[in-house]
């Protein structure tokens, strides 16, 4: 079984432009007005804040970085079996109600 992508894997694939957005990621990117020019630097400079080794169909991870506006950006990436292996599953600006102010820590539900 494969593992979630690590930050070196993500960065090397982004630098080489060897990644793809899923249909879902493409739709939400357009709906939320997030550009490829914002996604690439976020993946090159961001940090993995969560790993999902049991995610289906592929293990994945959550990357956090910041947009030029100062807003946080979360990107879920997976490592698929088909090239390009780096898949961007979804991306979003995290909700304040669900995340602590560092946007790395989920708030505990009461």
VENKAMO-V652774 format. One record per residue. N is the residue number from 1. RES is the residue in one small letter. BURIAL is # if it has 9 or more other ideal C-beta (glycine too) atoms within 8 Angstrom, else .. Layout:
BEGIN
{{N,RES,BURIAL} {N,RES,BURIAL}}
END
This chain:
BEGIN
{{1,x,.} {2,x,.} {3,x,.} {4,x,#} {5,x,#} {6,x,#} {7,x,.} {8,x,.} {9,x,#} {10,x,#} {11,x,#} {12,x,.} {13,x,#} {14,x,#} {15,x,.} {16,x,.} {17,x,.} {18,x,.} {19,x,#} {20,x,.} {21,x,#} {22,x,#} {23,x,.} {24,x,.} {25,x,#} {26,x,#} {27,x,.} {28,x,#} {29,x,#} {30,x,.} {31,x,.} {32,x,#} {33,x,.} {34,x,#} {35,x,.} {36,x,.} {37,x,.} {38,x,#} {39,x,#} {40,x,#} {41,x,#} {42,x,#} {43,x,#} {44,x,#} {45,x,.} {46,x,#} {47,x,.} {48,x,#} {49,x,.} {50,x,.} {51,x,#} {52,x,#} {53,x,.} {54,x,.} {55,x,#} {56,x,.} {57,x,.} {58,x,#} {59,x,#} {60,x,#} {61,x,#} {62,x,#} {63,x,#} {64,x,#} {65,x,#} {66,x,.} {67,x,#} {68,x,.} {69,x,.} {70,x,.} {71,x,.} {72,x,#} {73,x,#} {74,x,#} {75,x,#} {76,x,#} {77,x,#} {78,x,#} {79,x,#} {80,x,#} {81,x,.} {82,x,.} {83,x,.} {84,x,#} {85,x,#} {86,x,#} {87,x,#} {88,x,#} {89,x,#} {90,x,#} {91,x,#} {92,x,.} {93,x,#} {94,x,#} {95,x,.} {96,x,.} {97,x,.} {98,x,.} {99,x,#} {100,x,.} {101,x,.} {102,x,.} {103,x,#} {104,x,.} {105,x,.} {106,x,.} {107,x,.} {108,x,.} {109,x,.} {110,x,.}}
END
